[in-house]
Amino acid sequence: EKDEPGEEVRVTYRELLELTCRLGNTLKRQGVKQGDRVTIYMPPCPLAVASMLACARIGAVHAVVFAGFSAEALADRIRD
């Protein structure tokens, strides 16, 4: 669901799988491999879910941070 009441995005399992595979392949082309650390900085949405699943699929450790953090708090979370 989006911030506005009544607004939502529906994604089928097939669409989520296809998006997850595409993102996983993109991460691999960018040099991300098993055991690497990835920070995902995006709002809660289907793309964020697919990004987390793509990291898990290729064996990369991921951390999720959302907007609203100060620059220092964001830097601390990324370092952690």
SULFENQUI-V786858 format. One record per residue. N is the residue number from 0. BURIAL is I if it has 16 or more other ideal C-beta (glycine too) atoms within 10 Angstrom, else O. Layout:
N|BURIAL / N|BURIAL
//
This chain:
0|O / 1|O / 2|O / 3|O / 4|O / 5|O / 6|O / 7|O / 8|O / 9|O / 10|O / 11|O / 12|O / 13|O / 14|O / 15|O / 16|O / 17|O / 18|I / 19|I / 20|O / 21|O / 22|I / 23|I / 24|O / 25|O / 26|I / 27|O / 28|O / 29|O / 30|O / 31|I / 32|O / 33|O / 34|O / 35|O / 36|O / 37|I / 38|O / 39|I / 40|O / 41|O / 42|O / 43|O / 44|O / 45|O / 46|O / 47|O / 48|I / 49|I / 50|I / 51|I / 52|I / 53|I / 54|I / 55|O / 56|I / 57|I / 58|O / 59|I / 60|O / 61|I / 62|O / 63|I / 64|I / 65|O / 66|O / 67|O / 68|O / 69|O / 70|O / 71|O / 72|O / 73|I / 74|O / 75|O / 76|O / 77|O / 78|O / 79|O
//
